[in-house]
């Protein structure tokens, strides 16, 4: 049970790292780090699942509590996986890879949304460890700011040059906001 709890907490710490990536302006370094982080997250998801399966074999007075932890972890993992996939897609915007470039104002708003989302993930991990979160993270407010910024920038563009990458960014960020908010409220 303790191994499952620790791996589960690590899920949230890793998601915070994913949300803050890339931290390097060198695209080659950032891409290498992304692949490494991707493997670490995938391995940890598998570890939570494996440790959760092992909980089934535990007996004794703490079994009921262990099974409740296992159930909570499984429910949260069902939200963490799509959040992880969404965040990996959003990485391209934050890294400004070719074809995913954003206007500077939108990029700044996206980075703030990412940072607030990462604070929320760290806050969940802190709560699971029995600590008071340092900062809660304003995921909803930062997403609203991102939407407003994108709308303002978009309205200044000629109608025939509306950026599809900004619409895709908002769709992905909206899904990320929903999943992050659900996790922050329910884990």
N, C-alpha and C positions, 0 to 999 in steps of 0.2 A: 504494500500500500504506500509506504513512504517513497519508494522508487517511482511509483506512478505519480504521486503528488509532485515530486521534484521535477519529473519530466514535464508534467502538465504546467507547472509554473514556468519552466524553461520555454515552453511554447509561446507564452506571452512576452517574455523577454526577447526571444528571437523575432517575434512579429514586430516589436518596437524597432529592432535593428533594420528589418526589412523596410519599414515605413520611413526610416531616416536615410536610406540608401538612395543614390550613391553619395558617399562622403568625399570622394575624390573627384576632381575636375578632369582628370586624365581618364578618358573613356575606356582605354584598354585596361587600366588598373581597376576601374569601377566594374567593368564587365567580368573580369576575373573574380573579383570579390563577390559579385552577384551569383556567379555559378557556385562558388564555395558556400555561400550562405544558403543557396537553394538546396544543396546537398545536406547541409546541417539541419535545416528545417525539415526536410523530408525524412531524414533519419530520426529526428526527434518525434515527429508525428508517429512513425512506426514504433518507436520506443514506448510512447504513451499507450498505444494500442496493445503492444506485447505485455507491458506491465499491468494493464487493465485486465487482460486475459488471465494473468497469473493471480490476480486478486480472487478470482473464482475458486482458487485452490486454498485460500486462507480460511481457517476456521477459528473459532474461539469467541470471546466476548466482544471483540472489536469488529467482527465480520460485518455486522449490519452497517456500521459507519463506513467501513471500507467499501461496501457495495454501493452506498449512497455516493461516495466520492467517485467511484467508477462510473456510475450513471451520469453524474454531473460532467465528468470529463468527456464522456462519449457525446453528450448533447452539445457541449461547447466545441468539441472537435468538428462536429458537423457544420459549425459556423466558421471555425478557424480555417478549414481547408479552402472554401470559396473565397474567404477574405485574403488568404495567402495568394491564391491565383490572381485575384483582382489586383493586389498590390504589386505582383510581379509584372503585370501589364502596365500599371501606372509608372513603374520604374523607368520605362522608356521615355515618358514625358519629363520626369524629373532629371534624367540624364541628358535630355535634349538630343536624343539620337536622331539621325537623319530621317525626316518624315514625321517626327513627333515634336518638332520645335514649337514652343509656345511664346506668345508675346511676353515681354519681361514682367508686366504687371500680373498676368495670369500665372506665370511661373512662380512669382513671389507668393501669391495667394495659395497656390498649390503646395508650396513648401511649408507654409504656415499650417495648412490643413494636415499635411503629413506629420509635422512636428506635434500638433495637438493630438492626432491619432496615436502617435507613439507614446505620448504621455499617458493616454488612456490605457494602453496595453501595459505599460510599466505600473500604472496604478492598480490594475487587476492583479498583476503578479505580487505587488506589495500587499494587497488585501489577503491574497491566498497564503502569504507568508506570515500573516498576522500583524503586519506593519500598517501604519497610517500612510496613505499615498502622499508623496511629496507635493505633487500637483495632480489634479483630476484630469485636466485636458478638456478643452472646449471644442469637441468634435463637431457638434451641430452648428455652433456659431461660426467656426472657421469654414465649414462647408457653405454656409449661407454667404459668407464674405467671398468665397471662391465663385459661387454662382453669380453674385452681384458684379464682381470684377469682370468675369468672363462676358456677362451680358453687356456691360458698359463698353468693353473693348469691341465686342461683336457689333454693337450698334453703330460704332464709328467706322465700320468697314462698308465698302460698297456691297450692294445686295448679291452681286455675282461672285464675290470673293469670301463669302462666309466660310470660316475655317472648319472643315469637318473634324479635324483633330481636337478642336476645343469642345465640340459636341460629344465626341467619344470620351474625352477626358472627364467631362461632367457626368456622363452616364456611369463610367467606372468609379469615379469619386463618390457619386451618389450611392452606389451599391456598397462601397467601402464604408461610407458613413453609416448606413443602415446596419451592417454587420457589426461594426465597431460599437455602435450605440447599444445594440442588443447585448453584446458581450459585457459591456460596462455595466449595464443594468441587471444582468441575470447571472453573472458569475461571481 
